[in-house]
């Protein structure tokens, strides 16, 4: 079984007519002042937190699902848990397509998202995703319990609080940003990131 295939499946098929509605499920909003999950901006199409909670509920009732429904919910869960933890999928405001170019370890990245995608290697000195996956697979029960602690909404709030610096460096082009004391974003400004301190 290759989990990477299922992890990428939603990105590869998000525009397929039958599941195009899941495009909205890759991101979510949080309250700028508290960091708490805010479902209101995306109520009409739902969001990443909704997708994870829905998949968890459905998989808790897996015996009632067809094989294809089980597979679909597994794919949603695997992909959206990753998106839930991706800094650029956690919006304080709608970022309006900002790319946030940056430099880390002397290497230029066109987007902050591209740094997140290579994060295992950046944080663990050349460790490839497969090797990191093996470490997780072999983790002791107490370590797995620690990794999975909290609710989906706790994870969203934790991510929001940890990535708030993104919005301080590159405030979004949104009038609400100015109202909260942020300057208005005026264009790409490459930032130098140090993985030992950021």
SULTA-V326641 format. One record per helix or strand of 3 or more residues. SS is the DSSP state (A for helix, B for strand). FROM is the first residue (numbers start at 1). LEN is the number of residues. If there is no record, write none. Layout:
# SULTA-V326641
SS_FROM_LEN / SS_FROM_LEN
This chain:
# SULTA-V326641
A_3_11 / A_17_10 / B_28_3 / A_40_3 / A_48_13 / A_62_3 / A_67_18 / A_87_3 / B_102_3 / B_107_3 / A_112_6 / A_119_5 / A_129_9 / A_141_7 / A_152_11 / A_164_6 / A_175_5 / B_191_3
